[in-house]
Amino acid sequence: MGNVILDALKDSAIAAPFLLLIYLLIEFLESNSRARCRTVKLLNGKFAPLVASGVGLIPQCGFSVMAADLYCQKYLKLGTLVAFFVATSDEALPILLTNVETLPVVWIVLLVKIVYAVVLGYIVNLFDRRPLAADYELNDEHGCCHHEMSGEHKRNFWGFVKHPILHTIKIFVYIFVVNAVFGILLYYFEQPILDFAAKLGAAQSLFTALIGLVPNCAGSVILTGMFADGIITLPALLAGLVSNSGIALAILFKEKKELKRNLLILLLMYFVGALCGVVGWLFTLI
């Protein structure tokens, strides 16, 4: 049990520096209208899902947490968020790379996740009409952003870093609690999960996509472990890894006022994961 708590603390601590950096960036953007405008344009430009899928592949759940927080603050479109989530590899990629038996499938996992993330990102963005955080106008001729500058003011160092540090601590505690709770649950129920998955056969993808939704790094560890042991198939592994976004879903549900929206995102992630697994299983029959 002590190891579970230590693992939760370690996973949370690893994400903390990335969170602090992104909150410092957000603080800077909120105090600089021109930089905010350019960043919003980049994050929601024509290459946004492509960039998100590339960054999401980096085996660090802090990036999906960053994306969730940016989405909550209306700096990201939904499709870009989905691209981040689908591409997120969390702990799976290092495990696959360090296991001789699973090494041959790494390129398949990477290819499926990045292509699927990009395609879904662009499709979902077509239907996303949610207004972004910053109102801005683009000058097509000069590519410049025009803002009222009156809200900008100089602050001392502590005034600049105070909010990002406090926000990082708050999110760190939240992530640690969620990681610890789900880590303990998985500690006690891991074997029943393995036994149940082994009996599902062709329906494994429907179950592994559900495991992927667990907001904890242990989810991807269990999935890759089951695949390495021959308990689940490659399509079932893909279903779970596609729906998995680490702790990021918990960050979305922290915003209690957006419960309906968050539930829809949760269902969307389950659907795209299960769909990926089912389609992959159909290909094995050809």
One Martini backbone bead per residue (centre of mass of N, CA, C, O) as a GRO file, in nm:
protein
  286
    1MET     BB    1   0.057   0.063  -0.020
    2GLY     BB    2   0.299   0.256   0.000
    3ASN     BB    3   0.373   0.240  -0.304
    4VAL     BB    4   0.119   0.378  -0.410
    5ILE     BB    5   0.170   0.654  -0.278
    6LEU     BB    6   0.450   0.701  -0.403
    7ASP     BB    7   0.356   0.687  -0.698
    8ALA     BB    8   0.160   0.925  -0.678
    9LEU     BB    9   0.375   1.131  -0.596
   10LYS     BB   10   0.560   1.097  -0.840
   11ASP     BB   11   0.358   1.159  -1.069
   12SER     BB   12   0.287   1.443  -0.960
   13ALA     BB   13   0.579   1.562  -0.957
   14ILE     BB   14   0.637   1.537  -1.263
   15ALA     BB   15   0.402   1.741  -1.349
   16ALA     BB   16   0.464   2.014  -1.203
   17PRO     BB   17   0.669   2.167  -1.393
   18PHE     BB   18   0.473   2.185  -1.634
   19LEU     BB   19   0.256   2.346  -1.489
   20LEU     BB   20   0.423   2.593  -1.414
   21LEU     BB   21   0.497   2.677  -1.699
   22ILE     BB   22   0.206   2.715  -1.808
   23TYR     BB   23   0.119   2.927  -1.590
   24LEU     BB   24   0.332   3.134  -1.667
   25LEU     BB   25   0.235   3.166  -1.955
   26ILE     BB   26  -0.052   3.257  -1.889
   27GLU     BB   27   0.029   3.506  -1.728
   28PHE     BB   28   0.168   3.642  -1.964
   29LEU     BB   29  -0.077   3.648  -2.156
   30GLU     BB   30  -0.264   3.816  -1.958
   31SER     BB   31  -0.036   4.069  -1.975
   32ASN     BB   32  -0.024   4.011  -2.306
   33SER     BB   33  -0.208   4.067  -2.578
   34ARG     BB   34  -0.027   3.995  -2.821
   35ALA     BB   35   0.066   3.715  -2.721
   36ARG     BB   36  -0.215   3.599  -2.685
   37CYS     BB   37  -0.307   3.619  -2.975
   38ARG     BB   38  -0.082   3.442  -3.103
   39THR     BB   39  -0.138   3.187  -2.933
   40VAL     BB   40  -0.432   3.141  -3.009
   41LYS     BB   41  -0.369   3.113  -3.308
   42LEU     BB   42  -0.184   2.865  -3.282
   43LEU     BB   43  -0.380   2.672  -3.112
   44ASN     BB   44  -0.616   2.744  -3.361
   45GLY     BB   45  -0.497   2.657  -3.608
   46LYS     BB   46  -0.435   2.447  -3.883
   47PHE     BB   47  -0.200   2.287  -3.688
   48ALA     BB   48  -0.303   2.205  -3.403
   49PRO     BB   49  -0.355   1.890  -3.411
   50LEU     BB   50  -0.066   1.823  -3.497
   51VAL     BB   51   0.080   1.942  -3.254
   52ALA     BB   52  -0.077   1.789  -3.033
   53SER     BB   53   0.001   1.499  -3.124
   54GLY     BB   54   0.308   1.534  -3.094
   55VAL     BB   55   0.312   1.615  -2.791
   56GLY     BB   56   0.139   1.371  -2.678
   57LEU     BB   57   0.362   1.144  -2.730
   58ILE     BB   58   0.495   1.233  -2.495
   59PRO     BB   59   0.594   1.056  -2.200
   60GLN     BB   60   0.377   1.285  -2.046
   61CYS     BB   61   0.098   1.374  -1.855
   62GLY     BB   62   0.137   1.688  -1.837
   63PHE     BB   63   0.023   1.763  -2.123
   64SER     BB   64  -0.275   1.680  -2.077
   65VAL     BB   65  -0.316   1.868  -1.839
   66MET     BB   66  -0.253   2.125  -1.988
   67ALA     BB   67  -0.481   2.097  -2.198
   68ALA     BB   68  -0.717   2.094  -1.999
   69ASP     BB   69  -0.661   2.374  -1.877
   70LEU     BB   70  -0.675   2.533  -2.142
   71TYR     BB   71  -0.966   2.455  -2.206
   72CYS     BB   72  -1.100   2.573  -1.948
   73GLN     BB   73  -0.970   2.869  -2.046
   74LYS     BB   74  -1.020   2.896  -2.363
   75TYR     BB   75  -0.744   2.806  -2.552
   76LEU     BB   76  -0.906   2.555  -2.666
   77LYS     BB   77  -1.018   2.330  -2.869
   78LEU     BB   78  -1.166   2.029  -2.874
   79GLY     BB   79  -0.997   1.890  -3.097
   80THR     BB   80  -0.722   1.953  -2.968
   81LEU     BB   81  -0.776   1.801  -2.709
   82VAL     BB   82  -0.825   1.523  -2.839
   83ALA     BB   83  -0.546   1.501  -2.966
   84PHE     BB   84  -0.395   1.494  -2.702
   85PHE     BB   85  -0.538   1.247  -2.576
   86VAL     BB   86  -0.493   1.029  -2.798
   87ALA     BB   87  -0.168   1.064  -2.803
   88THR     BB   88  -0.132   0.983  -2.528
   89SER     BB   89   0.111   0.761  -2.358
   90ASP     BB   90   0.248   0.787  -2.104
   91GLU     BB   91   0.365   0.473  -1.983
   92ALA     BB   92   0.357   0.288  -2.238
   93LEU     BB   93   0.604   0.345  -2.417
   94PRO     BB   94   0.838   0.262  -2.226
   95ILE     BB   95   0.737  -0.031  -2.189
   96LEU     BB   96   0.742  -0.118  -2.488
   97LEU     BB   97   1.052  -0.045  -2.533
   98THR     BB   98   1.159  -0.247  -2.280
   99ASN     BB   99   1.012  -0.483  -2.440
  100VAL     BB  100   1.082  -0.734  -2.651
  101GLU     BB  101   0.782  -0.835  -2.716
  102THR     BB  102   0.669  -0.521  -2.779
  103LEU     BB  103   0.855  -0.364  -2.979
  104PRO     BB  104   0.717  -0.430  -3.269
  105VAL     BB  105   0.443  -0.239  -3.189
  106VAL     BB  106   0.520   0.060  -3.156
  107TRP     BB  107   0.471   0.174  -3.445
  108ILE     BB  108   0.168   0.115  -3.443
  109VAL     BB  109   0.086   0.286  -3.203
  110LEU     BB  110   0.197   0.557  -3.307
  111LEU     BB  111   0.048   0.571  -3.578
  112VAL     BB  112  -0.242   0.549  -3.477
  113LYS     BB  113  -0.242   0.786  -3.273
  114ILE     BB  114  -0.157   1.022  -3.465
  115VAL     BB  115  -0.366   0.988  -3.688
  116TYR     BB  116  -0.620   0.985  -3.511
  117ALA     BB  117  -0.572   1.257  -3.374
  118VAL     BB  118  -0.574   1.438  -3.626
  119VAL     BB  119  -0.846   1.359  -3.746
  120LEU     BB  120  -1.021   1.421  -3.496
  121GLY     BB  121  -0.937   1.713  -3.454
  122TYR     BB  122  -1.053   1.825  -3.722
  123ILE     BB  123  -1.343   1.724  -3.697
  124VAL     BB  124  -1.422   1.852  -3.420
  125ASN     BB  125  -1.350   2.151  -3.496
  126LEU     BB  126  -1.586   2.186  -3.703
  127PHE     BB  127  -1.806   2.176  -3.438
  128ASP     BB  128  -1.665   2.405  -3.281
  129ARG     BB  129  -1.831   2.704  -3.114
  130ARG     BB  130  -1.653   2.793  -2.894
  131PRO     BB  131  -1.544   3.049  -2.736
  132LEU     BB  132  -1.276   3.221  -2.670
  133ALA     BB  133  -1.107   3.406  -2.440
  134ALA     BB  134  -1.008   3.594  -2.675
  135ASP     BB  135  -1.051   3.899  -2.823
  136TYR     BB  136  -0.977   3.914  -3.178
  137GLU     BB  137  -0.793   4.066  -3.447
  138LEU     BB  138  -0.709   4.013  -3.791
  139ASN     BB  139  -0.448   4.118  -4.003
  140ASP     BB  140  -0.394   3.999  -4.315
  141GLU     BB  141  -0.162   4.183  -4.418
  142HIS     BB  142   0.026   4.176  -4.130
  143GLY     BB  143  -0.046   3.971  -3.891
  144CYS     BB  144  -0.195   4.132  -3.669
  145CYS     BB  145  -0.279   4.237  -3.342
  146HIS     BB  146  -0.566   4.393  -3.185
  147HIS     BB  147  -0.550   4.583  -2.879
  148GLU     BB  148  -0.615   4.673  -2.574
  149MET     BB  149  -0.357   4.815  -2.352
  150SER     BB  150  -0.471   4.919  -2.070
  151GLY     BB  151  -0.450   4.632  -1.900
  152GLU     BB  152  -0.151   4.677  -1.889
  153HIS     BB  153   0.110   4.588  -1.643
  154LYS     BB  154   0.343   4.619  -1.409
  155ARG     BB  155   0.534   4.369  -1.225
  156ASN     BB  156   0.662   4.199  -1.000
  157PHE     BB  157   0.784   3.894  -0.946
  158TRP     BB  158   0.575   3.793  -0.734
  159GLY     BB  159   0.324   3.895  -0.889
  160PHE     BB  160   0.376   3.690  -1.126
  161VAL     BB  161   0.424   3.397  -0.958
  162LYS     BB  162   0.203   3.349  -0.747
  163HIS     BB  163  -0.034   3.218  -0.903
  164PRO     BB  164   0.114   2.979  -1.041
  165ILE     BB  165   0.210   2.846  -0.777
  166LEU     BB  166  -0.064   2.808  -0.639
  167HIS     BB  167  -0.193   2.648  -0.873
  168THR     BB  168   0.009   2.415  -0.875
  169ILE     BB  169  -0.043   2.317  -0.588
  170LYS     BB  170  -0.343   2.260  -0.622
  171ILE     BB  171  -0.313   2.052  -0.856
  172PHE     BB  172  -0.118   1.861  -0.718
  173VAL     BB  173  -0.309   1.773  -0.493
  174TYR     BB  174  -0.532   1.671  -0.676
  175ILE     BB  175  -0.365   1.459  -0.829
  176PHE     BB  176  -0.274   1.296  -0.584
  177VAL     BB  177  -0.550   1.208  -0.484
  178VAL     BB  178  -0.642   1.065  -0.741
  179ASN     BB  179  -0.404   0.872  -0.767
  180ALA     BB  180  -0.440   0.733  -0.492
  181VAL     BB  181  -0.728   0.628  -0.519
  182PHE     BB  182  -0.688   0.466  -0.790
  183GLY     BB  183  -0.444   0.305  -0.696
  184ILE     BB  184  -0.592   0.147  -0.471
  185LEU     BB  185  -0.810   0.020  -0.646
  186LEU     BB  186  -0.611  -0.128  -0.840
  187TYR     BB  187  -0.466  -0.293  -0.622
  188TYR     BB  188  -0.735  -0.467  -0.551
  189PHE     BB  189  -0.851  -0.505  -0.879
  190GLU     BB  190  -0.649  -0.624  -1.087
  191GLN     BB  191  -0.710  -0.930  -1.105
  192PRO     BB  192  -1.011  -0.915  -1.188
  193ILE     BB  193  -0.948  -0.763  -1.449
  194LEU     BB  194  -0.775  -0.980  -1.583
  195ASP     BB  195  -0.987  -1.209  -1.576
  196PHE     BB  196  -1.209  -1.065  -1.736
  197ALA     BB  197  -1.050  -0.994  -1.999
  198ALA     BB  198  -0.981  -1.297  -2.079
  199LYS     BB  199  -1.310  -1.363  -2.138
  200LEU     BB  200  -1.406  -1.161  -2.383
  201GLY     BB  201  -1.250  -1.139  -2.641
  202ALA     BB  202  -1.388  -0.941  -2.884
  203ALA     BB  203  -1.480  -0.739  -2.627
  204GLN     BB  204  -1.221  -0.602  -2.510
  205SER     BB  205  -1.234  -0.304  -2.616
  206LEU     BB  206  -1.476  -0.217  -2.436
  207PHE     BB  207  -1.304  -0.249  -2.171
  208THR     BB  208  -1.027  -0.102  -2.224
  209ALA     BB  209  -1.155   0.177  -2.274
  210LEU     BB  210  -1.239   0.199  -1.975
  211ILE     BB  211  -0.959   0.185  -1.846
  212GLY     BB  212  -0.848   0.443  -1.992
  213LEU     BB  213  -1.035   0.645  -1.814
  214VAL     BB  214  -0.854   0.621  -1.587
  215PRO     BB  215  -0.714   0.875  -1.370
  216ASN     BB  216  -0.424   0.700  -1.427
  217CYS     BB  217  -0.113   0.565  -1.490
  218ALA     BB  218  -0.193   0.261  -1.432
  219GLY     BB  219  -0.365   0.200  -1.680
  220SER     BB  220  -0.131   0.172  -1.892
  221VAL     BB  221   0.022  -0.047  -1.736
  222ILE     BB  222  -0.198  -0.265  -1.745
  223LEU     BB  223  -0.234  -0.281  -2.049
  224THR     BB  224   0.061  -0.355  -2.126
  225GLY     BB  225   0.074  -0.604  -1.944
  226MET     BB  226  -0.156  -0.766  -2.080
  227PHE     BB  227  -0.021  -0.777  -2.356
  228ALA     BB  228   0.252  -0.911  -2.275
  229ASP     BB  229   0.077  -1.169  -2.149
  230GLY     BB  230  -0.174  -1.229  -2.359
  231ILE     BB  231  -0.466  -1.120  -2.267
  232ILE     BB  232  -0.453  -0.907  -2.494
  233THR     BB  233  -0.492  -0.742  -2.775
  234LEU     BB  234  -0.398  -0.499  -2.984
  235PRO     BB  235  -0.675  -0.360  -3.021
  236ALA     BB  236  -0.725  -0.340  -2.712
  237LEU     BB  237  -0.483  -0.165  -2.651
  238LEU     BB  238  -0.562   0.073  -2.835
  239ALA     BB  239  -0.828   0.141  -2.696
  240GLY     BB  240  -0.697   0.220  -2.420
  241LEU     BB  241  -0.481   0.432  -2.526
  242VAL     BB  242  -0.681   0.628  -2.662
  243SER     BB  243  -0.864   0.687  -2.398
  244ASN     BB  244  -0.605   0.772  -2.266
  245SER     BB  245  -0.509   1.075  -2.036
  246GLY     BB  246  -0.470   1.024  -1.759
  247ILE     BB  247  -0.543   1.295  -1.540
  248ALA     BB  248  -0.708   1.498  -1.724
  249LEU     BB  249  -1.011   1.434  -1.667
  250ALA     BB  250  -1.002   1.539  -1.373
  251ILE     BB  251  -0.957   1.835  -1.452
  252LEU     BB  252  -1.227   1.877  -1.588
  253PHE     BB  253  -1.406   1.787  -1.327
  254LYS     BB  254  -1.327   2.035  -1.153
  255GLU     BB  255  -1.544   2.170  -1.337
  256LYS     BB  256  -1.862   2.165  -1.217
  257LYS     BB  257  -2.021   2.358  -1.423
  258GLU     BB  258  -1.922   2.136  -1.670
  259LEU     BB  259  -2.054   1.846  -1.660
  260LYS     BB  260  -2.185   1.793  -1.935
  261ARG     BB  261  -1.933   1.842  -2.107
  262ASN     BB  262  -1.751   1.627  -1.966
  263LEU     BB  263  -1.927   1.381  -2.029
  264LEU     BB  264  -1.901   1.406  -2.336
  265ILE     BB  265  -1.594   1.369  -2.341
  266LEU     BB  266  -1.592   1.093  -2.208
  267LEU     BB  267  -1.765   0.952  -2.426
  268LEU     BB  268  -1.583   1.019  -2.663
  269MET     BB  269  -1.329   0.866  -2.563
  270TYR     BB  270  -1.463   0.592  -2.553
  271PHE     BB  271  -1.557   0.572  -2.846
  272VAL     BB  272  -1.279   0.608  -2.992
  273GLY     BB  273  -1.150   0.365  -2.855
  274ALA     BB  274  -1.350   0.140  -2.928
  275LEU     BB  275  -1.342   0.186  -3.233
  276CYS     BB  276  -1.046   0.121  -3.275
  277GLY     BB  277  -1.063  -0.172  -3.171
  278VAL     BB  278  -1.282  -0.282  -3.362
  279VAL     BB  279  -1.139  -0.218  -3.628
  280GLY     BB  280  -0.885  -0.381  -3.563
  281TRP     BB  281  -1.033  -0.654  -3.538
  282LEU     BB  282  -1.145  -0.663  -3.829
  283PHE     BB  283  -0.862  -0.672  -3.965
  284THR     BB  284  -0.789  -0.959  -3.847
  285LEU     BB  285  -1.015  -1.105  -4.040
  286ILE     BB  286  -0.877  -1.050  -4.334
   0.00000   0.00000   0.00000
